[in-house]
Amino acid sequence: MNIFTFRHEFIISCSLILVLGHLSTAQQPDTVPVTNQIYYDTEQLVDNLIEMNLHRLQALRAYESNRTYRVEYHGFGGARTAEMAVKVKYSAPRSKEFTVESASGSKLLIDRVLKKLLEAEKEALDEEVQRRSALNRDNYDFTLVGFEDTAFGPMYVLVVEPKKKDKFLYRGRIWVDASDFAVTRLVAEPAKNPSFWTKKSEIEQEYRKVDDFWLPERNHSLSSIRLGGRADLTIEYNDYQITSAAPVEKLSLKESAPSADFGLAQQPGEFR
């Protein structure tokens, strides 16, 4: 499931950049601590990530959750804020129902930003959009740059570079759980600026494990507006209930290839 929600949340962030731009007419971590563990090489790690993403996507059939959207806009026309609480129901393979339970603040932001994000997420279910935004070798180059011990367990750290300039792709870093081979965190910027009206955008996404699935926990996007000002969006995801799921397939048995030269790759330059 992680590959599915991963690209959807990135598309949400790109949509925010686009709609906020028209209203105008994360910090990168320090050096990665490395432990004395056996590492997969980049090729095997990416194989495992893609395979397990597919297994989780095939197994997750339905879930429900609550979300809180908050947006602050400072720029042309002054400062505005808005907040919206939404109930979400997902059914595989391409159905999402949104129920707006409450909304407050700027009507302009509610109608032209927050509700537009819900429309964009439904559009992200389209098969062609999924193909263009998939986290795979057709769309990205991957480089393993570190292995980090965190409070949530060991994580591989990869730099991802898009193979083409597409508004549904990004460049940045991803953190991959060393046991589940799932993306747990993303710090990135769009491969292609979705709007003329924005000059810089930063996106950070975090995921948490719910039963056997890694689902979004928090999304934060910060965009600088070309004519001055900024837009700040936060989405918080709560109260997940997996209402239908099949067992997640195990990783196929493949001979791993430890990276003898891993230590040489642990001090990458900044991606920004």
N, C-alpha and C positions, 0 to 999 in steps of 0.2 A: 504493500500500500504506500510505502514511503515515496516511491518514484511518482505516484499519482498526485499525492498532496503536495509534494515538493514543487513540482512545476506549476501546480495551480496557485500556490501562494506566491510564487515569483510573478506569475501573470497578474495577480491582484496588485502587487507592488508597481508593476509597469503601468497598469491601468490608472493607478493613483497619479503617477507622474504625468500621464497624458491628460486626464481630466482637470487636474489642478493647474496645469500649464495654461489652459484656455481661460481660466479665471483671471489671468494677467493681461488679455487684450483689451560605520561601526568601528568602532576603532579596531585596527588590526592588532592581534596579540603580539607580545614580545617573543623572544626566541622560544622555540618549542623544546620543552624538556624531554629528553630521550632516555629510555630505560634499557636495561640489558635483556631484551626479549627477542624472540625469533620473529622476523618480519616477512610478510609476503612481499614479493616484488610488485611493481605497479601493475603489470599485466594481470597477474593472478588476483590481486586485490580488486581491480575494476571488474574482472569476470565475476567474482563473488558478489560484488555490489549489485551488478546488473541482474544476476540470477536471483538473488534474494528479493530484490525489489519486485521482480516479476511474480515470484511465489506469493508475496504478501498481497500484491494487487489481485491475483487470482483468488485468494482465499477470503478477502474481505468483501462481504456481500451487502451489508447495511450497517449504518450507525446513526446515532443522533448526538447532537452536542449543542451547547450554547456559546455564543460569541459576544464580545463587546468591542465595538469599533469606536475609536476616538481619533479625531483629526483637528489639528490646529493649523490655521493659515494666517500668515503675516505677510502682507504685500500690498498689491494694488487694491485700493478700496478699503484698506485698514485691516484690522485683525478680526478673525472669526473662529469660532470653535463649534464642534458638534459631536454628539455621542449617539450611538444606536445599539440596542440590544437585539440580537437575532437568534432565532431557533433554527437549526439546520437538520434536515433529514437527507441522508445519502442512501441511494440504492444502486447497486452495480447493474450495468456497467456505466450508464451515462445519465443518471437522474439525481438532481439536487433540488430540494424544496426549501425555500427560505420564508420564515415568518417573522416579520418585524414586530417585536413585542413592545418596544418603546423607542422614542427618538426625542432628542432635545437639542437646543442650540440653533445655529444658523440654518434656516430652511434651504438656503442656496447650497450649503455644503451637504446637507442631508440628501437633497434631490439630485445634485449634479456631481457629487463625489461618492458618498457612501452607498446610495442605491445603485449607482453606476458600477460600483465594485461587485455588487451581487450579480448584476447582469453579465459582467465580464467573467465571473467565475462559472456561470452557466455556459458561456461561450467556450470556456476552456475545456469543456467536456467533448468538444468536437474532435473527431478522429484526426483530422489534418493538423489541428493545433497541438494535439498530443504528440504527433509525430515530430513536429518542428521543435517542441520544447523538451523532448525526452532527454534524460540524463544518460547518454550512451556515447559510443565511439563515432556514430554518424554525425553527432553535433558537437562533440568536445574532444580536446586533447587533455590527458590527465598526467600529472606529475606528482609522485609521492615525495613529500618534503619533510615529513616528521612523524613522530609517534609520541603522543602526549598522555601522561597519566592524569586523569581528572577525578573529581569526586564521584562521577557517574561511571567510572571505569576507563579502561584504556581506549584511546582513539587514534586512528590513522588520520593524518592531515594531508590533504591533496590540494594542489593548485589546479583549477580547471580553466581552460582557455577555449572560447567558442571558435568553431571552424569557419563561421561566417557571421556577418553583422546582421543579426535578427533581433527584433524587439522582444522575442520570447526567450532569448538566451542571455547569459551573463558571464562575467569573468570574476574570479575571486577564489575563495578557499572554502572547502567543505571538510567537516569533521565526520569520520565514519566509525561507528561502533565496531570494535575489534571482534566481538562475539557474534553480533547479529548482522553485520555488514549492512547497516542502515545509516543514512545521513541523519546526524543529530543536530548539526548546526551549519549555517551558511552565512558568510560575510562576503558581499559581492556588490557589483555595479552592473547596470545593463550593458550588453554588448553593443546595443544601438540605442541612442537616446530616443525614447518614445515620443517626445514632443520638442518642437523648436523652442518652446517657452521655458524649458528647463536647461540648466547648464551643468548640473552635477547631481547625481542621485546615489545614495548609499542605502543598502538593504541588509538587514540582519534577520534571520529566521532561526527559531529554536524548535526542537521536537521533543516529545516525551513518549515513553512506551506505555501503551494501553493494551493489556493482554499480550497478544503476539504481534501487535502492530505499532509502528512509529507514526504518530499523528502530530499535527502542528500544535504548539503550545503558545508561541508568541511570534508576532511579526512586527518589525519596526522599520519604517521607511522614512528617510529624510531627503527632501529635494530642495535644491537652491533654484530660485526662479530667476530667469535671465534679466527681467526688469527690476530686480531687487525683491528681497523677501525670501520666505521659505515655507515649506509645507511639511508637516510632521504627522505621520499616521501610525497608530498602534492598534493591533488586533490581538485580543486575548481569547484563548480557546479553553473552555471549561466544560465539566460535567459530561464527559464522553460516556456513551453507552453503546457497546458493540451488540447490535440486535440480531445479526446473522453473520456467521462466518464458518468457513471450512478449516480443517487443520492446515497449517502452513507447511509446505513441503520442506524437507531438509536440504541443505546444500549438497549437491552432487559430489561424490568423492573424487577429488582431483589432487594430484601430487603437487604440493606447494613448492614454491621456489624462494627460499629465504634470500634476502637482498644483502649480498656481501658488501656492497658499496653504499649501504644505507647511510652510514655516518657522513659520507661526502655530500649527501643531499639534504642534510638537516638544517642548513643555514641559507635559505632562499632569500632573494631580494624581495622587497615589498612589491605587492602587485599593483598598487595604486600609482 
